[in-house]
Amino acid sequence: MSGDSDAAVLEDLPPERLLSGNQLQPTLAGIRCMDSIETIQAYLAYETKHQDRTHVQDKLRLRARELRRGDGDE
């Protein structure tokens, strides 16, 4: 996924929409599709401010680490 694709994700599935649900599986699937640190940071900031679910924050941080190491699903 390119930066353009991540911009589309932010537009079509903004943090308040992806992270507002109570079902974890769709949220995790969305996180796995993220391919930019900036996108992950936006979702992490939203999660921290609104839901503050540690397990979701951990998954976002893990995805960011994967991307930094270069072992994301690219």
Residue pairs with C-beta under 8 A, 6 or more apart in sequence:
1 9
1 33
1 34
1 35
1 74
2 35
3 36
5 35
6 34
6 35
6 36
6 38
6 39
9 30
9 33
9 34
9 39
10 39
10 42
13 30
15 42
15 43
15 45
15 46
15 47
16 46
16 50
18 26
18 27
18 30
18 43
19 27
19 43
19 46
19 47
19 50
19 51
19 56
20 50
20 51
21 27
24 55
24 56
27 56
27 59
28 59
31 40
31 43
31 56
31 59
31 60
31 63
32 63
32 73
34 40
34 43
34 63
35 67
35 72
35 73
35 74
36 67
37 64
37 67
37 68
40 60
40 63
40 64
40 67
41 64
43 60
44 57
44 60
44 61
44 64
47 53
47 56
47 57
47 60
48 57
63 72
66 72
